[in-house]
Amino acid sequence: MDVSNLIAERAVRNPLFRLLAALLRRIDAWAFDALDARARAQGWQVRRPAPLIRVYRNPDFDTLTRCLACAGEGVTARGHCHACLGSGRVRS
């Protein structure tokens, strides 16, 4: 099950607010459906914290950990860290 699409919505009683909410959902779908599909096809995570806002994340970043040689700084007393090539992250 893809939980990235789950959004908690309250029931709106006012018909004007319902109309505006439906319009906002339609604009949201129009603006982001193609981008969301492309991101999911690449294996990225898509989070929808609010209407018209998306957060895309590549899960490959989960494989990176802090470099122990430079404590994640990317530099040592001698200059750029050779273990992580100055990035501060290494593959775990």
Buried (B, 14 or more C-beta within 10 A) or exposed (E): EEEBEEEEEEEEEEEEEEEEBEEEEEEBEEEBEEEBEEBBEEEBBBEBEEEEEBEBEEEEEEEBEBBEBBEBEBEBEEEEBEBBEBBBBBEE
